[in-house]
Amino acid sequence: MSVELNHTIVYSEDKRESAEFLANILDLEVGAEWGPFIPVATSNGVTLDFATIPAESITMQHYAFLISDEEFDEAFGRIRQAGITYYADPHGKQPGEINHHHGGRGLYFKDPAGHGMEILTRPYDTDEQGTSGA
């Protein structure tokens, strides 16, 4: 059997707000509420199950989404249109910029719960020509 990530729980102050925020940026569907969760599924079958917990219990996590160049353009447009602050780096030292690592493009932004979100068009193990180092 191969091992695949199936789902993860994303804690938030308001599960609906956080699920809809990410789904809007990435042009994904918000699934039907299931128990304490609101799911958002990615195209590779991984589901982010958003759950509401008290704000003081939330620990910031990082979620990176590999998307196509066209999807990046669309997501970047939605980020700018919504006035969301974005950065070229994960430490927030390059506001209003994107990066061009590994021959692609990427940026970082925060979701409503303060989680670090990243969109990128090339995986980290890709060289400048777009070929995999694996």
N, C-alpha and C positions, 0 to 999 in steps of 0.2 A: 504494500500500500504506500502511495506517496503521501507526504505530509503537506497539507495546505492550511493556511489560515482561513477559517470559516467566518468568524465574527469576533468582534470585540465590543466592550461596553465603553461608551463615552459619557462620563459624568458631566452634568451641566446644572445650572440653576433653574433652567426652563427647557426641558427636553424638546418641546415643540419648537421653540424659538431657535435652538441650536441646530436641530435637524433641518428645519426649513432654510436657515441661513446657509448651511453647507450645500444642501441640495440646490439652492438657487445659484450659488457660485459655480458649482460643477455641472449644472444642468442635469441633475439626477431626480429621481422620484422619491418622495417621502412615502414610505409604506404605511400600512394600517397599524395603529397602536396595538401592541400585543403585550398583555400584562403590563409591567412597569416600563416597557420600552417603546420607542418609536424608531423603526429601522430605516436606514438609508443604505441601499445596496450599490456596490460598484460593479463595473462591467466584468471584472474577473471573479465575481461571486462572493467577495468579502462584504459582510454586512456590518455597518456601524450601528450599534443599538444604543440610542441616546436614552439616558435615564436621569431623572431629576433627583438631586441630593442637595443638602444644605451647602451654601457657598463656602463655608469654612472647611468643608470636607473635600473640596475639589483640589486635586494636585494637577498642576499644568502638565499636559502630555504633548507630544509632537506627532502629527499625522502628515505624511507626505503622499501626494497623489501624482502618479506618472500619467501625463495626458499628452495628446497629440499637439502639434503646432497649431492646428486650427482650433482645437479646444482651448489651448492656452490663450489665443487671441480673444476668444469669446469670454472666457472666465476673467481675463485681465480687464476687458471692457466692462463687465459687470462689477468688478471690484472698484474700478475708477468711477463708474456711474453712481455707485452707492456711497462714494466718499470714504471707503475703507483705507486706512493707512496700511501701506505695504512697504516691504524692505527687500533689498538684494541679499541680505545676510540674516542668519537666524538670531543674531544678537541685537538687531534693530539699530545698527550704527550707520546704515545706508538707506534712510527713508526716501521714498519716492523713486527708487531705482529698482531695476531687475538685474539678475546676474546672467552670465552666459557660460556657465560651467559645462564642461564636457561637450562643447559644441552645440548646446541647446540653450534654453532660457528657463529661468526659475525665479520665484519670489516667495516671500513669507508674509503672513498676516495672522491676526488673532481672530478667533471665533468669539461669540458672546460670552462664553465661560472662561475665556483667557487661554484656551489651548492654542499652541503654535501650529498653524496650518501652512503647508508648503505645496506649491504646484511646480512641477518640473517637466521638461520635455525630453530629457535624456537621463537614463539612470547614472548613478555615480560611477559605475564601472565601465563607462563608455569613454572612448578617447575623443579627441577633437573632430575626427572624421565620422563619428557616429557608430564605430564598431565596438563590439563588446570585448572586454578584456578577460572574460571568463571562458 
